[in-house]
C-alpha cells in the first residue's frame, strides 16, 4: 500500500490506483479485526526509510472502526469519478461490505453485475454473499 499511495500522489486520476488503495485498506481492516495485522504490516524500524516508518506509524495507530470509516469515505469520495471502472466498482463493494452498509452493498453489487456481467470478480462477489 505504501508504494501505491506514492503513485497515487503522482497520478490521482488513475482509477486502478484508487481501487487498489480501497482494496489495500480493506485487507488491512480484515487483518486488524482478526488481530493478525503483523502478518501484513511491519512495525517501524531503524532499518526502514523515514517515509516508510511514518507510514507504518500512521497506519498502525488506527482503530478498526476508524480505518473502516476511512476506507468507506475514500471510496465514497471517488465513486462518481471511477464507478465505470471494474476494479473500482469491485472495491466499492468490498468497502460497503466492510462498513456493514447493506443498502450500499446491494446497490454497488447490482451496479457491478449490470455493468460487468462477465466481470473478473464475479466469484469473489458470490463469496461475499455467503
C-alpha positions in Angstrom: 0.0 0.0 0.0 2.9 2.4 0.7 4.1 2.4 -2.9 0.5 2.6 -4.1 0.0 5.8 -2.1 3.2 7.3 -3.5 2.0 6.5 -7.1 -1.5 7.9 -6.2 0.0 11.3 -5.3 1.6 11.3 -8.7 -1.5 10.1 -10.6 -4.6 10.9 -8.6 -6.9 10.3 -11.5 -5.8 6.7 -12.0 -8.9 4.6 -11.3 -6.8 1.4 -10.8 -4.6 3.0 -8.2 -7.7 4.4 -6.4 -9.2 0.9 -6.5 -6.1 -0.7 -5.1 -6.0 1.8 -2.3 -9.5 0.7 -1.3 -8.6 -2.9 -1.6 -5.4 -2.5 0.5 -7.4 -0.6 3.2 -10.0 -3.4 3.1 -7.4 -6.1 3.6 -5.6 -4.2 6.4 -9.0 -3.8 8.2 -9.7 -7.5 7.9 -6.3 -8.4 9.3 -6.7 -5.9 12.1 -10.1 -7.2 13.0 -8.7 -10.7 13.3 -5.7 -9.4 15.4 -3.3 -10.6 12.7 -2.1 -7.2 11.3 1.6 -8.1 11.9 1.3 -10.7 9.2 0.9 -7.9 6.6 2.2 -4.7 8.2 5.5 -4.2 9.8 6.2 -2.0 12.8 8.5 1.0 12.3 12.2 0.1 12.4 15.5 1.9 12.1 16.2 -0.2 9.0 13.4 1.5 7.1 13.3 4.9 5.4 11.8 7.8 7.3 8.9 8.0 4.9 8.1 4.3 5.3 8.4 4.5 9.1 6.0 7.5 9.1 3.5 5.5 7.0 3.8 2.4 9.3 3.3 4.5 12.4 0.3 6.2 10.9 -1.4 3.0 9.8 -0.6 1.1 13.0 -2.3 3.8 15.2 -5.7 3.4 13.6 -8.5 1.5 15.4 -10.5 -0.8 13.3 -13.6 1.4 13.4 -11.6 4.4 12.2 -9.9 2.5 9.4 -13.2 1.2 8.3 -14.6 4.7 8.1 -11.5 5.9 6.2 -11.9 3.1 3.7 -15.6 3.8 3.2 -15.2 7.5 2.8 -12.2 7.1 0.5 -14.4 5.1 -1.9 -17.5 7.3 -1.5 -15.5 10.4 -2.4 -14.4 8.8 -5.6 -17.4 6.8 -6.6 -18.8 9.2 -9.2 -15.5 9.5 -11.0 -14.5 5.8 -11.1 -17.7 3.8 -10.9 -17.4 2.8 -14.6 -14.0 1.1 -13.9 -14.4 -2.6 -12.9 -11.6 -2.7 -10.3 -13.1 0.3 -8.5 -16.6 -0.9 -8.7 -15.5 -4.1 -7.0 -13.5 -2.2 -4.4 -16.7 -0.2 -3.6 -18.5 -3.5 -2.9 -15.7 -4.5 -0.5 -15.8 -1.2 1.3 -19.6 -1.3 1.6 -19.4 -4.8 3.0 -16.7 -3.8 5.4 -18.8 -0.9 6.7 -21.8 -3.2 7.1 -23.8 -0.8 4.9 -26.2 -3.3 3.4 -28.0 -0.8 1.3 -24.8 0.4 -0.3 -23.5 -3.1 -0.7 -26.7 -4.2 -2.5 -26.6 -1.1 -4.8 -22.9 -1.4 -5.6 -23.3 -5.1 -6.2 -26.2 -4.6 -8.6 -24.2 -1.8 -10.3 -21.2 -4.2 -10.8 -23.4 -7.1 -12.0 -25.2 -4.9 -14.6 -22.1 -3.1 -15.7 -19.8 -6.1 -15.8 -21.9 -9.2 -16.5 -18.8 -11.2 -17.3 -16.6 -9.4 -14.8 -13.4 -10.9 -13.3 -14.7 -10.5 -9.7 -18.0 -12.5 -10.0 -16.7 -15.4 -7.9 -15.4 -13.1 -5.1 -18.7 -11.2 -5.1 -20.6 -14.5 -4.7 -18.3 -15.5 -1.8 -19.2 -12.2 0.0 -22.9 -13.2 0.0 -22.2 -16.4 1.8 
